C-alpha cells in the first residue's frame, strides 16, 4: 500500500491505473495491472514485457506501455522512447538466454493490429531453422516517385 493508503500495482497506484485505463478494459491493461496471468519478463514504471501467449517461436516477447493507448505513436515521446528502451533491454536479455541468430522487431498500427487494442511491439528471436515469415513484396524504387515522396514527407518533418 502507498503512503496515502492507495493500493500499489507494480509501482503505479490503483487510482492512477484506473485513470489511465480505457473503457472497456483491455487484456493487456489487465496484464499490466497484474489481474491477468502472464509470463512477465520485465517491468518498469512505463512498460511491461511478457511472453506472447501464442508465440511464433520460443522467446516471442510483447512489450507494452503501461498507459492504455491503441497507437504507440499517440503516446508522448518519453513513453514511446521507454517502449523502445525496453525492446533493447529485452533484446539483450533474450540474446544472452537463447543465443538466437537475430531478431525481428515489429509494430502494426490501425485496423491491422489484430484483436488487442493496446499498443505493443513484438520482439521475435530468430533462428536459422525457424518457420517465421515476415515477407514483404518488393519492387524497385521509382526515382520520380521517390522525389515526390521526399518532397511531400519533408514538409512535415
N, C-alpha and C positions, 0 to 999 in steps of 0.2 A: 504494500500500500504506500502511496506517496505521502509526503508530509501533510498535505491538506486533506487527507482521507480518501482520495480517489484511488481506484484500483489501477495499478500499472499493468500494461500489456506490452511485453517486450520493450520497455523503456518509454512507451507512449501511454499517457494517462487515458483511461477509458473514455472520459468525456471528450478529450481531444480526438480519439479514434472515432467516436460516434459522429463528431462534427465533420470528419473527413470522408466518411462513408457515403456512397451514393445510395439511393433507394431504387429498386430493392438491392440489398447487399449481394455482392458477387462472391463466387467461390474463392477467388484469390484474396478478397478482403477477409474472409473467414480464416484462411491460412495465415495471413499477416497477423490477425488477432489471436491466433492460437486456438480457435474454435473448431477448426477442421484439421484432420490429421494430414501430415505431410512429412516427407523425409527432408527436413531442413538441413542445409549445409552451412549456412552463414546468415547472419542478420546484423544490421547496424541501425542507426537512428533513421535512415531514409530508405533502406532496401532490405529485401529478404530474398535469399536464393534457396531453391529446393529442387529435388529431383522431379522430373516430369513423370506423371503417373502412367503415361503411355509413351515410353521412351523409344526414340528411333534407334539408339544404341546405348550401351551401358555408360552411365555418367551424364546422359542428356539432362541439362540443367535449365531451369527457368529463373530469371532474375526479374523481380518486380519492384516497383516503387511502393512504399507503404501507403502513400496517398492514392486514393482511387481516382484514376483518370483513364479514359478509354484510349487516348492517344498519348504516346510517350512524349511527343514534341509539343503537347499542350501543357506539360509541366513547366515550372520555371527552370531557368538554365542550371541552377545549382542542383535541382532534383534530377534532371536529365544527366548531368555530369556524374552524380552519385551512382546512378544505374550503371553507367559505363565504367566507373571505378570498380564497382562490384563485379562486372564482367571480367575485368583484368585480374582482380583478386581470385575469382573462381577459375579463370584460365590457368593461373599459376598453380593453384591447388590441384586441379584435375590433371594438369600436366605431370606434376610430381607423383600423384597417386596412381594414375592409369598409364602414363607414358604413351599417349596416342601419337599418331603420325602427324596430326594437325588438328585444327578446329574449324567448324563453320559457325558463324555468328549471324543471326538474322532476326529481323523485326518486321512485322507486317502490320500495316495500318488500314483503317477503313473497314468496309464490309468483308474484306478478305481475311480479317483477323481470326475468324472462327467463332466459337461459342462463348468464349470468355471475354467480356468487355472491360478488361483491366489491362493496361499496357504491360507488356512483358517481352523480354529478349530471350531467345533460345540460344543456348551455348551447347553445341554438339561436338563432343570429341570425335575425331575421325580416325579410322583405322583402314589400312590398305585393303582389307578384305570385307569392309562393311558394305551394306546394301543401300546406303543413303544416297539419294539422288536429288541434287538441287540444280538441275539442268536449266539453263537459260537459253532460249532460242536466240541465236546471234546472227547479225548481219554487219556488213562493213558500214562505218560511219560515213555518211554523205557530207562532203565539205560544205555545201550550201546550207544544208540542214544544221550542221554544227555551228556555222557562223550565225545563223538565225537564232538558235538556242542560246548561244553565248550572249548575244545582244539582249535577248528577252530576259534571261536569268540575271545577268549582271545588274540590270535595272533595279533589282530587288535586294541586292547584296550591300 
